[in-house]
Each structure stands twice: as C-alpha cells, then as structure tokens.
Amino acid sequence: MEYKIALIRGDGIGPEVVGEAVKVLNAVGEKFGHTFTYEEVLLGGCATDAVGKSYPDGTAEKCKACDAVLLGAVGGPKWGSDKPAEQRPETALLAIRKDLGLYANLRPAALRTAMAGACPLKKETAEKGIDLMMVRELTGGIYFGKRDKYQTEDRGMEATDLMAYSEKEIERIGRRAFELARLRRKKVSSVDKANVLETSRLWRSVMHRLAAEYPDVQYEDVLVDNCAMQLVRDPGQFDVVVTENMFGDILSDEASMVTGSIGLLPSASIGDSAPGLYEPIHGSAPDIAGQDKANPIATILSVAMMMRYSFHLPAEADAIERAVDAVLADGWRTADIAEPGVTPIGTRQMGDRICQKLLG
C-alpha cells in the first residue's frame, strides 16, 4: 500500500524528532511492504519567519491532500504573546484543527514497563499499572467561544470568554469515546462540572443517552476536580476518560506526568473523514534544539498511532511499540529519561536503535 503523509517539522526540536520518525516510517515500509511519500508543509514559528504568518495560505488544502499529518512541535519564546495573533504558532494549531475537522484529541497515558521507576507516584500505585486514554473535545468550548474585553465604570477592565457546546458536538466526541472503549477495557469515565456549569449539565445528559446505546461499556460521571485527584491517587482505575476542551487540556497534561516523562507520550487529533494529525505532547524545547539531545520516542509512538487510527494497520503499530519497548528494556535512554549514572544517547542514535529492533 502507498500512503502520503504531510510533514510539519515545526520549530525547535521539531525537525529533529520528525526526522527520526520518518526513519521509522521507512523501516515500517521496508518490513511490511508499504510505500510512504511525504509532503513538506510549513506551519508555526518557522512559517512566521518565512512568510509573515504562522498559518500560511493553502496549508489546510495541502494537508487534506494527504492521508495523515505528522507534526513535530511548534512555538517558542521568539513568537510569544506579544506578537500579533496571526504570527503566533498557537493560532496556527487552533486553525488547522478547526479546518481539518479534528474534533477528537486522543492522548494515551501508559506507564511503559521499563520506565516504571520514573513514575512519581507511590510504588504500589505504579505497580497496579497505568494505561488510560484521554479523549478531549478539540474544536468547541471556551477556546473557540466569543471573546470580549471592555471597560467598566467601577471595576476597571473586564474580559469574558464564552463556553458553549451543542448536543451534536457532545454526541460525536462521546460516541468516539465509547467506540474506543470497546477496543480497550470497556469503561468510559465522562468528566464534567455538572454541579455548577450549564454546559456540563447538557454534556452529562447527552452522555447518559449515549451510554444507553452501549450497554456493554461501563459508564461513570466524574466531576473534574475529583478526576484531578483520582489521577494522582489511583490512575489505574481509568480506561477511557472523555471531557470537554479546557478540562481535557489540563487533565491530559496531568495524566501524562504520572507516567514519568512527556518525552514518551504521543497524541492523535482525528475527525470523521479528514486526515488525522499526529504529534508528540511535548513542546519545541528551543533550549536543546539542534544538539542531538531531544527524545524522539513520543513522535515515533505518534507514528504508531497513525498506523492504528488513520491507516488501520494494527500489526505495524504493534511492531513500532514493541521496538520502542525493546530499546528501553535494553537500558538505552535519552538525556530526559536517563537515570543517575546512565550515559544518555542522542536523538539520532535512539531512532537508529528503534529501527534496528523493528527490522531485526
């Protein structure tokens, strides 16, 4: 089979980690008889430097002509909040998600066996195992609501951000969560703030209706503050966790840290028909860019998610994940995950070792 992948190398360490992911893609092609071709796409701070805006004209069209999109990382202090909106990388991320219809962000948080010692939680908690999937609604809610800022007579400046959700938006992300749960351990935890927010009460009513359609899946409502506590107390209780945009933004970062390192965690942003976008959850780390120090594993595992969710190639996804686990089991570490006394290897060597395991 032949697949076309849009490469958004991005800023900072983005080009380095994407380079290693492409090596793994080519190794998968060699092992399984696939052909991967690549379309270079400009987005982020590097696009601002090149053409004056972070989301160049035609970006979405180039991505839509591909089967999937691989994104390294974008952003950095150089393009901070003092810049106009059209020059900030974060603006480009929100825009491409909206334009590609990528309403579901999948963030697995799994404690890999070789990294159990890096878990910041109690040993007995880590030993129970951590393997959950955060499903975050990505194109609605407060991040996309109407904004306003105005002067009051007695309180100074006042700002508002509108948080809105429709039944349709809630139903499609909820259905995605239930379908994923059927492929995993058949449990969905829906996170809201229904004791306070009207949007959450609508969210809960739609989720209850969906739960009735999936009697084989265990369902529970969890208030967002309780969920934050439970992710630290006993993350092993969760399978699929689904929530709205802002709650998901916060909780997915919390979930990622209980696994020990953000350098190991991938993500996928998917819709109903558009090409999915796959990226590591870490940032652009400009302080180590170009030094062969970045951990490429999260980007490589994002490729595994691409195999699974866009190309429907589970054997290829499993092979990538096994190769990563084998390299970690052999004790190889980049600087961000190296234990005291362990000499770290570089970005390129980590990519090479994973390819060797994949082809071995």
Buried (B, 14 or more C-beta within 10 A) or exposed (E): EEBBBBBBBBBBBBBBBBBBBBBBBBBBBEBBEBEBEBBEBBBBBBBBBEEEBBBBEEBBEBBBEBBBBBBBBBBBEBBEEEBEEEBBBBBBBBBBBBBBBBBBBBBBBBBBEBBBEBBEBEEEBBEEEBBBBBBBBBBBBBBBBEEEEEEEEEEEEEEEBEBBBEEEBBBBBBBBBBEBBBEBBBBBBBBBBBEEBEBBBBBBEBBEEBBEEBEEBBBEBBBBEEBBEBBBEEBBBBBBBBBBBBBBBBBBBBBBBBBBBBBBBBBBBBBEEBBBBBBBBBBBBBEBBEEBBBBBBBBBBBBBBBBBBBBEBEEBBEBBBEBBBBBBEEEBBBBBBBEEEEEBBBBBBBBBBBBEBBEE
